[in-house]
Amino acid sequence: MCDVIIVGAGAAGLAAAKRLGQLGHNVVLLEGSERVGGRLWSVPLGGRKWDLGATWIEGSGQNDAGETNPFYKLYLQYKLRPRAAGRPCSSAIFDHDGTPVPEQTMRQAHNLFSQKWANALKQRPAEDDEEDVSLGAALSEAAPAIPDEPQVKRCFDYLCSNRERYRAAMLWDLSLKWYGAYEGTFGGPGLYVTGGYGSIMTRFAQDVPGRIMHGHIVHSVECSESGVQVQAQVAKEHADADSGGSTPGMVTFQAACVLVTASLGVLQSGSITFTPPLPERKLRSLNRLGMGLFNKVLVRFAERFWDDDLGDWGYTSDEPGKWAWVNAHADHNVIECIVAADCAERLETLTDEEVLEDLCQHLQRSTNRNGPLPRIEEYAISTWRADPLHRGSYSYLATGSSPEDFEVLAEPVGNLFFAGEHTNKEDYASAHGAFISGEKAAESIHRYLQARQEQPQAQPAQDVPQLR
């Protein structure tokens, strides 16, 4: 029987496993996918790696507590290089018909947005006020009124979609009271990593003690004073290699305690059952917080078809947020499109062919190209909501929630511990927040195991795994 079972080999799970190993504990990680890193996922396209999940190290400096971003530490330790910036390029905003938005119109929309945004935030309820409203509701009611000019309205909606893209949620779902609170990002410039952000976790996992068992999807966690039992569905290809010669099916693992690093979306979905049930206090926090959605579409074309000096562009639309932002990587003939919130939800209902067809129509309009686009050589599309191992991209403070909910989700329940970005009040919705939460959980588990050793021990359970 091992000391600790860790559910998930993402940033939180790997960080916890590394620290627990350093503290002398025997750890087994159960990972449902065929890779490590969780929402740090780099895929090959056109001879290099591209990120479908987290993309950049958020700050290479220190936070207010004088701490350094753990991913920047790994970046230095592994002697990685920043991703080349490429040739100097410009940005542009195109209207829905592909014509450039006049600078004067965009300036008018910016001024309108800035005024309404500032006035909306002035309506922010006090922290001790039980009432809360959505940011979208406050923005719609704030002065000044939007003029009856269709192009200005489209540009205003485009600016709103920018905020939604960053939060991975609709403004109508975001808490006005807590908007911008507890965002403990590290200082200093951010970094894009050569080889992809996910490559850091792949490298880190090589130094993690304990066993990472892929293809093990956890379905239930049962806790008692004598220990924990974790049931996982084992994929056929991993049954003989990873499960002691067992056949595919449900396998039970036993340990002194368990650390669950499953995402907020997975916990909200109920795909993992807990015995005894989670406390009502934790369930309330679990359901109050929001799980956002941020998807990417990467397409490599046979040749570049956009202007040499155009590096990225925005796009207004009668459907705000749809293909609202495009990054063009001329050196690789790659287009990177970002969609979030409701537009990302709709994208996941389409087939790959439908997504690519719609995107190509958009690219034809926004680049004023006559005739078909060059041949698509490769593509990659993320669908984080549909992925049963993630159920979304990252958490946000929804209307009616509070930062305390992150703290509640971090609270252990006996020998059941939790980690992940959704358990880190200061650094939620970030890769480094997940990593830090894993290290903190490891320290809590270490203290628990030390205290447990000082108590009379129950008869140890039979070694694992065993079929049920």
Secondary structure, DSSP 8 states (H G I E B T S, - for coil): -EEEEEE--BHHHHHHHHHHHHTT--EEEE-SSSSSBTT--EEEETTEEEESS--EES-SSB-TTS-B-HHHHHHHHTT--B----S--EEEEE-TTS-B--HHHHHHHHHHHHHHHHHHHHT---TT-S---BHHHHHHHSSS---S-HHHHHHHHHHHHHHHHHHTS-GGGBBSTTTTTT----SS--EEBTT-THHHHHHHHTT--SEEETTEEEEEEEEETTEEEEEEEE-HHHHHHHTTT--SEEEEEEEEEEEE---HHHHHHT-SEEES---HHHHHHHHHSEE--EEEEEEEESS--S-TTEEEEEE--SSTTTT-EEEEEGGGTEEEEEEEHHHHHHHTTS-HHHHHHHHHHHHHHHTT--S----EEEEEE--TTT-TTTSSS-EE-BTT--THHHHHHH--BTTEEE-SGGG-SSSTTSHHHHHHHHHHHHHHHHHHHHHHHTS--------S-EE-
